[in-house]
Amino acid sequence: MNRVSQRSVNRVPQAAGSSPAAGRTRRATPRARSGQWAAWAFLAPVAVYLLLFYAYPMYRNVELSLRHYTVRSFVQGDAPFTGFANYATILGDATFGPALWHTAVFTLVSLAFQFTIGLALAMFFIRNFPLSATLRALFLVPWLLPLIVSSSTWSWMLNSDSGVVNAVLGAVGAGPVHWLTSPGWSLWSVTIANIWIGVPFNLVVLYSGLQAIDPAIHEAAEMDGAAGWTRFRRVTFPLLRPVSAITLLLGLVYTLKVFDIIWIMTKGGPSGSSTTFATWSYRLGFGNLLPAFGPGAAVGNLLIVAALTFGLIYIRLQRRQTFS
């Protein structure tokens, strides 16, 4: 009996270690591999899209900025390598300083007013009064219209001779303003149009951020005596800070590359008074009889570097807030 018991005991670990667990491991391997292939299959279209429409255009733009391209060499592809000569050309150009200033003013003023007006409207609509949904939908119209329609409408409204804005000014006794043809007003005209177009985006994002705040927090703050402006400054706005940061970042990236609004309304004029980096890059590459593809690409790369810099700053700040 002892020998029989000993043999049965010795056989139990072998049987337990050989069949069920090992069989399940062998059967799980093909499933894991099929899951990996499925993951790569879903990832492949996104990777191809990024390579074709992001990576290659950026590489091509950098390559354009490092060579001396003419129309003939652009077609034949035999442009000589010039290094950073195109960048030195645009940095020494008389247009660089004014274009940099116009880009900074256009971007900062647009962001400040778009965010402020959008936040004020979001705070207004968070009350959910009657017809608030209808009014919010109407505020989205500028954002939904094609930019060429919005820009053409503003060009008609600000026309010096037949524009509705000057008609209103004349009705109240004010003199006509040359909005689009005066060097002192052209940049502000395109900025006003860009603010009008960008307000709905800020409204939608900030309104969503306000809805995500727990109402109990506001109730607790009100019980502690915080109301009105104090509650907004001490409670609401700090909780809205992450949403505000991404709203400003997206607005910054979009505003830096605004081209169509300025080009349709003023074409960067008069006398370059509303020229930004975006319109300057287009004029260098395509707006002259003898296009300068290299310098135009170099100006475009400066815009890309600026957008990437602010994006990296945002990511760095977000990481500090996460680990602090």
Kinemage of the C-alpha trace (Angstrom):
@kinemage 1
@onewidth
@group {chain A} dominant
@subgroup {mainchain}
@vectorlist {calphas} color= white
{ca met a 1} P 0.000 0.000 0.000
{ca asn a 2} L 2.839 2.375 0.752
{ca arg a 3} L 4.399 1.802 -2.663
{ca val a 4} L 1.109 2.354 -4.437
{ca ser a 5} L 0.491 5.566 -2.484
{ca gln a 6} L 3.985 6.820 -3.199
{ca arg a 7} L 3.557 6.219 -6.963
{ca ser a 8} L 0.212 8.023 -7.031
{ca val a 9} L 1.678 10.968 -5.137
{ca asn a 10} L 4.602 11.177 -7.544
{ca arg a 11} L 2.270 11.162 -10.550
{ca val a 12} L 0.013 14.003 -9.332
{ca pro a 13} L 2.485 16.932 -9.804
{ca gln a 14} L 3.470 15.662 -13.244
{ca ala a 15} L -0.109 15.506 -14.413
{ca ala a 16} L -0.994 18.844 -12.879
{ca gly a 17} L 2.048 20.556 -14.378
{ca ser a 18} L 1.733 19.115 -17.844
{ca ser a 19} L -1.830 19.412 -19.089
{ca pro a 20} L -4.097 22.339 -18.046
{ca ala a 21} L -1.767 25.319 -17.516
{ca ala a 22} L 0.611 24.439 -20.321
{ca gly a 23} L -2.281 23.816 -22.668
{ca arg a 24} L -3.841 27.186 -21.847
{ca thr a 25} L -0.472 28.929 -22.374
{ca arg a 26} L -0.039 27.310 -25.755
{ca arg a 27} L -3.561 28.252 -26.767
{ca ala a 28} L -3.150 31.881 -25.555
{ca thr a 29} L -0.116 32.606 -27.734
{ca pro a 30} L -1.932 32.659 -31.104
{ca arg a 31} L -4.647 34.870 -29.615
{ca ala a 32} L -2.054 37.336 -28.325
{ca arg a 33} L -0.412 37.412 -31.738
{ca ser a 34} L -3.718 37.981 -33.483
{ca gly a 35} L -4.460 40.823 -31.060
{ca gln a 36} L -1.121 42.430 -31.891
{ca trp a 37} L -1.789 42.137 -35.621
{ca ala a 38} L -5.210 43.700 -35.122
{ca ala a 39} L -3.667 46.589 -33.177
{ca trp a 40} L -1.127 47.210 -35.950
{ca ala a 41} L -3.892 47.028 -38.544
{ca phe a 42} L -5.833 49.769 -36.768
{ca leu a 43} L -2.665 51.837 -36.264
{ca ala a 44} L -1.448 51.568 -39.862
{ca pro a 45} L -3.952 54.014 -41.465
{ca val a 46} L -3.185 56.672 -38.847
{ca ala a 47} L 0.562 56.195 -39.300
{ca val a 48} L 0.278 56.417 -43.093
{ca tyr a 49} L -1.879 59.538 -42.802
{ca leu a 50} L 0.621 61.245 -40.473
{ca leu a 51} L 3.543 60.354 -42.714
{ca leu a 52} L 1.867 61.552 -45.920
{ca phe a 53} L 0.178 64.714 -44.682
{ca tyr a 54} L 2.405 65.822 -41.776
{ca ala a 55} L 5.878 64.317 -41.824
{ca tyr a 56} L 6.513 64.560 -45.572
{ca pro a 57} L 5.219 68.159 -45.982
{ca met a 58} L 7.345 69.283 -43.026
{ca tyr a 59} L 10.401 67.519 -44.456
{ca arg a 60} L 9.692 69.051 -47.860
{ca asn a 61} L 9.353 72.517 -46.394
{ca val a 62} L 12.654 72.202 -44.518
{ca glu a 63} L 14.325 70.919 -47.686
{ca leu a 64} L 12.937 73.879 -49.671
{ca ser a 65} L 14.333 76.336 -47.140
{ca leu a 66} L 17.846 74.869 -47.417
{ca arg a 67} L 18.160 75.125 -51.218
{ca his a 68} L 18.055 77.825 -53.871
{ca tyr a 69} L 14.968 76.986 -55.878
{ca thr a 70} L 13.832 78.621 -59.082
{ca val a 71} L 10.863 77.635 -61.228
{ca arg a 72} L 13.081 75.462 -63.408
{ca ser a 73} L 14.901 73.785 -60.526
{ca phe a 74} L 11.609 73.338 -58.664
{ca val a 75} L 10.309 71.271 -61.590
{ca gln a 76} L 13.535 69.431 -62.348
{ca gly a 77} L 14.623 68.988 -58.722
{ca asp a 78} L 18.277 70.057 -59.151
{ca ala a 79} L 18.373 73.073 -56.845
{ca pro a 80} L 21.780 73.705 -55.235
{ca phe a 81} L 22.165 73.365 -51.482
{ca thr a 82} L 22.638 76.748 -49.773
{ca gly a 83} L 22.386 75.873 -46.073
{ca phe a 84} L 20.942 78.662 -43.954
{ca ala a 85} L 21.348 81.352 -46.620
{ca asn a 86} L 17.569 81.666 -47.051
{ca tyr a 87} L 17.144 82.238 -43.324
{ca ala a 88} L 19.835 84.916 -43.408
{ca thr a 89} L 18.019 86.507 -46.334
{ca ile a 90} L 14.680 86.808 -44.533
{ca leu a 91} L 16.304 87.949 -41.266
{ca gly a 92} L 18.040 90.757 -43.169
{ca asp a 93} L 14.950 91.709 -45.148
{ca ala a 94} L 13.304 95.020 -44.282
{ca thr a 95} L 9.938 93.252 -44.113
{ca phe a 96} L 11.010 90.929 -41.285
{ca gly a 97} L 10.691 93.410 -38.412
{ca pro a 98} L 7.269 94.834 -39.356
{ca ala a 99} L 5.925 91.368 -40.199
{ca leu a 100} L 7.092 90.037 -36.827
{ca trp a 101} L 5.429 92.964 -35.030
{ca his a 102} L 2.197 92.587 -37.000
{ca thr a 103} L 2.109 88.844 -36.309
{ca ala a 104} L 2.611 89.419 -32.576
{ca val a 105} L -0.031 92.156 -32.363
{ca phe a 106} L -2.533 90.246 -34.489
{ca thr a 107} L -2.054 87.072 -32.439
{ca leu a 108} L -2.018 88.542 -28.922
{ca val a 109} L -4.904 90.962 -29.432
{ca ser a 110} L -7.010 88.279 -31.099
{ca leu a 111} L -6.326 85.788 -28.301
{ca ala a 112} L -7.037 88.300 -25.546
{ca phe a 113} L -10.400 89.424 -26.926
{ca gln a 114} L -11.487 85.986 -28.141
{ca phe a 115} L -10.824 84.421 -24.758
{ca thr a 116} L -12.316 87.279 -22.733
{ca ile a 117} L -15.494 87.532 -24.799
{ca gly a 118} L -15.834 83.750 -25.026
{ca leu a 119} L -15.457 83.366 -21.252
{ca ala a 120} L -17.983 86.140 -20.576
{ca leu a 121} L -20.499 84.503 -22.924
{ca ala a 122} L -19.866 81.089 -21.359
{ca met a 123} L -20.543 82.498 -17.900
{ca phe a 124} L -23.687 84.109 -19.289
{ca phe a 125} L -25.042 80.923 -20.899
{ca ile a 126} L -24.220 78.658 -17.952
{ca arg a 127} L -27.335 80.064 -16.247
{ca asn a 128} L -29.546 78.058 -18.639
{ca phe a 129} L -32.260 80.645 -19.080
{ca pro a 130} L -35.079 80.219 -21.645
{ca leu a 131} L -33.887 80.178 -25.277
{ca ser a 132} L -30.255 79.908 -24.127
{ca ala a 133} L -29.677 76.893 -26.395
{ca thr a 134} L -31.040 78.818 -29.385
{ca leu a 135} L -28.819 81.808 -28.691
{ca arg a 136} L -25.757 79.546 -28.299
{ca ala a 137} L -26.529 78.023 -31.684
{ca leu a 138} L -26.711 81.496 -33.242
{ca phe a 139} L -23.333 82.394 -31.752
{ca leu a 140} L -21.840 79.397 -33.572
{ca val a 141} L -22.704 80.822 -37.006
{ca pro a 142} L -19.406 82.768 -37.447
{ca trp a 143} L -17.463 79.599 -36.677
{ca leu a 144} L -19.499 77.467 -39.077
{ca leu a 145} L -19.348 79.805 -42.063
{ca pro a 146} L -16.569 79.282 -44.636
{ca leu a 147} L -13.748 81.714 -44.043
{ca ile a 148} L -13.999 83.139 -47.528
{ca val a 149} L -17.642 84.068 -46.828
{ca ser a 150} L -16.806 85.665 -43.477
{ca ser a 151} L -13.845 87.576 -44.898
{ca ser a 152} L -15.828 88.819 -47.890
{ca thr a 153} L -18.654 89.935 -45.602
{ca trp a 154} L -16.276 91.915 -43.406
{ca ser a 155} L -14.662 93.442 -46.510
{ca trp a 156} L -18.083 94.671 -47.620
{ca met a 157} L -18.997 95.943 -44.142
{ca leu a 158} L -15.723 97.870 -43.785
{ca asn a 159} L -15.684 99.266 -47.304
{ca ser a 160} L -14.800 102.950 -47.226
{ca asp a 161} L -17.473 104.054 -49.704
{ca ser a 162} L -20.406 101.656 -49.380
{ca gly a 163} L -19.733 99.798 -46.131
{ca val a 164} L -22.416 99.526 -43.487
{ca val a 165} L -19.976 100.466 -40.709
{ca asn a 166} L -19.184 103.840 -42.262
{ca ala a 167} L -22.884 104.322 -42.958
{ca val a 168} L -23.609 103.912 -39.249
{ca leu a 169} L -20.747 106.269 -38.365
{ca gly a 170} L -22.111 108.836 -40.796
{ca ala a 171} L -25.569 108.535 -39.236
{ca val a 172} L -24.180 109.499 -35.828
{ca gly a 173} L -22.110 112.357 -37.236
{ca ala a 174} L -18.695 110.676 -37.330
{ca gly a 175} L -16.480 110.869 -40.381
{ca pro a 176} L -15.778 107.868 -42.593
{ca val a 177} L -12.864 105.622 -41.696
{ca his a 178} L -10.694 103.981 -44.333
{ca trp a 179} L -10.654 100.615 -42.597
{ca leu a 180} L -8.997 98.530 -45.297
{ca thr a 181} L -7.012 101.126 -47.241
{ca ser a 182} L -5.406 103.093 -44.404
{ca pro a 183} L -2.048 101.887 -42.998
{ca gly a 184} L -3.217 102.838 -39.517
{ca trp a 185} L -6.440 100.810 -39.637
{ca ser a 186} L -5.846 97.793 -41.887
{ca leu a 187} L -4.237 95.593 -39.221
{ca trp a 188} L -6.972 96.408 -36.715
{ca ser a 189} L -9.636 95.655 -39.306
{ca val a 190} L -8.404 92.129 -39.962
{ca thr a 191} L -7.912 91.634 -36.210
{ca ile a 192} L -11.541 92.565 -35.534
{ca ala a 193} L -12.706 90.101 -38.175
{ca asn a 194} L -10.518 87.348 -36.718
{ca ile a 195} L -11.851 88.028 -33.197
{ca trp a 196} L -15.425 87.717 -34.469
{ca ile a 197} L -14.623 84.381 -36.110
{ca gly a 198} L -12.772 82.933 -33.093
{ca val a 199} L -15.177 83.858 -30.288
{ca pro a 200} L -17.557 80.879 -30.882
{ca phe a 201} L -14.715 78.359 -30.475
{ca asn a 202} L -13.758 79.851 -27.114
{ca leu a 203} L -17.413 79.938 -26.095
{ca val a 204} L -17.964 76.250 -26.839
{ca val a 205} L -14.811 74.986 -25.110
{ca leu a 206} L -15.100 77.213 -22.027
{ca tyr a 207} L -18.818 76.486 -21.685
{ca ser a 208} L -18.012 72.752 -21.644
{ca gly a 209} L -15.365 73.385 -18.999
{ca leu a 210} L -17.829 75.287 -16.829
{ca gln a 211} L -20.364 72.464 -17.119
{ca ala a 212} L -17.733 69.995 -15.878
{ca ile a 213} L -17.329 71.865 -12.560
{ca asp a 214} L -19.307 70.240 -9.758
{ca pro a 215} L -22.136 72.579 -8.624
{ca ala a 216} L -21.519 71.451 -5.041
{ca ile a 217} L -18.225 73.340 -5.097
{ca his a 218} L -19.997 76.576 -5.931
{ca glu a 219} L -22.607 75.896 -3.265
{ca ala a 220} L -19.893 75.324 -0.662
{ca ala a 221} L -18.125 78.530 -1.710
{ca glu a 222} L -21.371 80.471 -1.450
{ca met a 223} L -21.973 79.088 2.037
{ca asp a 224} L -18.511 80.315 2.999
{ca gly a 225} L -19.411 83.811 1.865
{ca ala a 226} L -17.789 83.801 -1.594
{ca ala a 227} L -20.157 85.234 -4.204
{ca gly a 228} L -20.009 87.111 -7.484
{ca trp a 229} L -16.565 88.212 -8.595
{ca thr a 230} L -14.856 86.700 -5.536
{ca arg a 231} L -16.271 83.244 -6.241
{ca phe a 232} L -15.284 83.492 -9.905
{ca arg a 233} L -11.728 84.622 -9.106
{ca arg a 234} L -11.082 82.223 -6.216
{ca val a 235} L -13.085 79.145 -7.267
{ca thr a 236} L -14.370 79.080 -10.850
{ca phe a 237} L -11.374 80.369 -12.766
{ca pro a 238} L -8.763 78.188 -10.971
{ca leu a 239} L -10.881 75.105 -11.723
{ca leu a 240} L -11.186 76.272 -15.327
{ca arg a 241} L -7.438 76.766 -15.715
{ca pro a 242} L -6.668 73.478 -17.587
{ca val a 243} L -9.452 74.140 -20.098
{ca ser a 244} L -8.330 77.761 -20.443
{ca ala a 245} L -4.755 76.662 -21.151
{ca ile a 246} L -5.691 74.303 -23.975
{ca thr a 247} L -8.116 76.893 -25.389
{ca leu a 248} L -5.398 79.537 -25.508
{ca leu a 249} L -2.888 77.094 -26.994
{ca leu a 250} L -5.213 76.008 -29.793
{ca gly a 251} L -6.168 79.622 -30.434
{ca leu a 252} L -2.504 80.614 -30.567
{ca val a 253} L -1.595 77.896 -33.067
{ca tyr a 254} L -4.597 78.750 -35.237
{ca thr a 255} L -4.038 82.511 -35.145
{ca leu a 256} L -0.346 82.242 -36.002
{ca lys a 257} L -1.189 80.609 -39.310
{ca val a 258} L -4.189 82.772 -40.266
{ca phe a 259} L -3.760 83.657 -43.916
{ca asp a 260} L -7.073 83.649 -45.749
{ca ile a 261} L -8.773 86.361 -43.658
{ca ile a 262} L -5.896 88.817 -44.126
{ca trp a 263} L -5.308 87.986 -47.775
{ca ile a 264} L -8.954 88.350 -48.779
{ca met a 265} L -9.483 91.602 -46.869
{ca thr a 266} L -6.200 93.502 -47.404
{ca lys a 267} L -3.652 91.184 -49.088
{ca gly a 268} L -1.229 92.338 -46.394
{ca gly a 269} L -1.474 95.978 -47.432
{ca pro a 270} L -1.553 98.778 -47.880
{ca ser a 271} L 2.223 99.191 -47.971
{ca gly a 272} L 2.650 96.037 -45.885
{ca ser a 273} L 0.767 97.515 -42.916
{ca ser a 274} L -1.112 94.241 -42.292
{ca thr a 275} L 1.557 91.802 -43.483
{ca thr a 276} L 2.147 88.860 -41.149
{ca phe a 277} L 4.484 85.917 -41.460
{ca ala a 278} L 1.728 83.849 -43.087
{ca thr a 279} L 0.977 86.387 -45.835
{ca trp a 280} L 4.665 87.190 -46.288
{ca ser a 281} L 5.481 83.511 -46.779
{ca tyr a 282} L 2.756 83.188 -49.411
{ca arg a 283} L 3.832 86.351 -51.220
{ca leu a 284} L 7.457 85.188 -51.357
{ca gly a 285} L 6.579 81.750 -52.658
{ca phe a 286} L 3.638 82.419 -54.946
{ca gly a 287} L 2.786 86.130 -55.076
{ca asn a 288} L 5.642 87.379 -57.265
{ca leu a 289} L 6.513 86.901 -60.909
{ca leu a 290} L 9.841 85.419 -59.790
{ca pro a 291} L 8.877 83.239 -56.810
{ca ala a 292} L 11.368 82.812 -53.992
{ca phe a 293} L 10.485 79.326 -52.798
{ca gly a 294} L 13.405 79.041 -50.377
{ca pro a 295} L 12.814 82.247 -48.386
{ca gly a 296} L 9.062 81.596 -48.404
{ca ala a 297} L 9.617 78.144 -46.921
{ca ala a 298} L 12.008 79.625 -44.351
{ca val a 299} L 9.327 82.066 -43.139
{ca gly a 300} L 6.876 79.180 -42.898
{ca asn a 301} L 9.347 77.204 -40.828
{ca leu a 302} L 9.638 80.098 -38.388
{ca leu a 303} L 5.890 79.836 -37.839
{ca ile a 304} L 6.196 76.079 -37.278
{ca val a 305} L 8.990 76.585 -34.748
{ca ala a 306} L 6.928 79.199 -32.895
{ca ala a 307} L 3.894 76.904 -32.711
{ca leu a 308} L 6.020 73.941 -31.580
{ca thr a 309} L 7.720 76.082 -28.929
{ca phe a 310} L 4.448 77.122 -27.348
{ca gly a 311} L 3.173 73.551 -27.582
{ca leu a 312} L 6.219 72.235 -25.735
{ca ile a 313} L 5.840 74.933 -23.090
{ca tyr a 314} L 2.251 73.844 -22.556
{ca ile a 315} L 3.255 70.177 -22.233
{ca arg a 316} L 5.998 71.111 -19.761
{ca leu a 317} L 3.565 73.112 -17.619
{ca gln a 318} L 1.031 70.287 -17.685
{ca arg a 319} L 3.651 67.804 -16.498
{ca arg a 320} L 4.632 70.087 -13.631
{ca gln a 321} L 1.003 70.360 -12.548
{ca thr a 322} L 0.573 66.581 -12.790
{ca phe a 323} L 3.596 65.696 -10.669
{ca ser a 324} L 3.302 68.578 -8.198
